[in-house]
């Protein structure tokens, strides 16, 4: 893991849109049958993923800094981000494991 790889546009666009609270652009990076797993919850399909994006963007204020990005398997990326904000603990490093099919995210798992 060198952390020098540049993730595909779907990943960088998702993170940038999520950070600026642009729900529509963030949501557009997902396949219609995509799945997101975050904080013990599973969101299936675009309607549930939209709920996830809206709640994640509104619950806390934070900054995200990409620490590392690697393609760990074909179409599978692990992006490690450092978050600092007004959530419990104040800082955390999170791993975002993306699975892509073409130019869309099909699965995203977020975990420390």
C-alpha positions in Angstrom: 0.0 0.0 0.0 1.7 3.1 -1.2 -1.2 5.5 -1.0 -0.2 7.1 -4.3 -3.0 5.8 -6.5 -5.7 8.2 -7.7 -9.2 6.7 -7.1 -11.7 6.6 -10.0 -13.9 9.6 -10.6 -16.9 8.0 -9.0 -15.0 7.9 -5.6 -13.5 11.4 -5.8 -16.7 12.9 -7.0 -18.7 11.2 -4.2 -16.4 12.4 -1.5 -16.2 16.0 -2.9 -20.0 16.1 -3.3 -20.6 14.6 0.2 -18.3 17.1 1.8 -20.1 20.1 0.2 -23.5 18.5 1.0 -24.4 18.1 -2.6 -26.7 15.1 -2.1 -27.8 14.8 -5.8 -24.2 14.6 -7.1 -23.1 12.2 -4.4 -26.1 10.0 -5.0 -25.5 10.0 -8.8 -22.2 8.0 -8.2 -24.1 4.9 -7.1 -25.6 2.1 -9.1 -29.4 1.7 -8.7 -29.0 -1.5 -6.6 -26.0 -0.3 -4.6 -25.5 -1.0 -0.9 -23.9 1.2 1.8 -22.9 -0.2 5.2 -22.0 2.4 7.8 -22.1 2.4 11.6 -24.0 -0.9 11.9 -26.7 0.2 9.3 -27.2 -1.2 5.8 -28.7 1.0 3.2 -30.0 -0.7 0.0 -30.9 1.1 -3.2 -30.9 4.7 -4.1 -33.7 5.8 -1.8 -32.1 4.4 1.3 -28.6 5.7 0.2 -30.1 9.1 -0.2 -31.3 9.0 3.4 -27.8 7.9 4.5 -26.2 10.8 2.6 -28.6 13.4 3.9 -28.3 12.2 7.6 -24.5 11.8 7.4 -24.2 15.3 6.0 -26.5 16.9 8.5 -25.7 15.2 11.8 -22.2 16.6 12.3 -19.8 19.2 10.9 -16.4 17.9 10.0 -13.5 18.0 7.6 -12.2 15.0 5.7 -8.6 14.5 4.6 -7.7 11.6 2.4 -4.7 9.8 4.0 -4.3 6.8 1.6 -5.9 5.3 -1.5 -5.2 1.9 -3.0 -6.8 -0.4 -5.5 -6.8 -3.6 -3.4 -8.4 -5.7 -6.1 -9.8 -5.0 -9.6 -12.7 -2.6 -9.1 -12.2 -2.5 -5.3 -10.6 0.6 -3.6 -9.8 1.3 0.0 -9.6 5.0 0.8 -8.5 5.9 4.3 -9.7 9.4 5.5 -9.0 11.4 8.6 -12.1 13.1 9.9 -12.0 16.0 12.4 -15.2 17.6 13.7 -17.9 18.0 16.3 -18.8 14.3 16.6 -18.0 12.1 19.7 -14.2 11.8 20.0 -13.5 14.7 17.7 -11.2 12.8 15.3 -11.3 9.4 13.6 -9.6 7.6 10.8 -12.2 5.7 8.6 -11.7 3.2 5.8 -14.0 3.6 2.9 -14.1 0.3 0.9 -15.6 0.9 -2.5 -16.6 -1.7 -5.1 -17.2 -0.3 -8.5 -18.8 -1.7 -11.6 -17.8 0.5 -14.5 -18.2 4.1 -13.4 -20.7 3.5 -10.6 -20.3 2.5 -6.9 -22.0 -0.8 -6.2 -21.0 -1.3 -2.6 -19.5 1.0 0.1 -18.5 -0.1 3.5 -17.3 2.6 6.0 -15.5 1.4 9.1 -12.7 2.5 11.5 
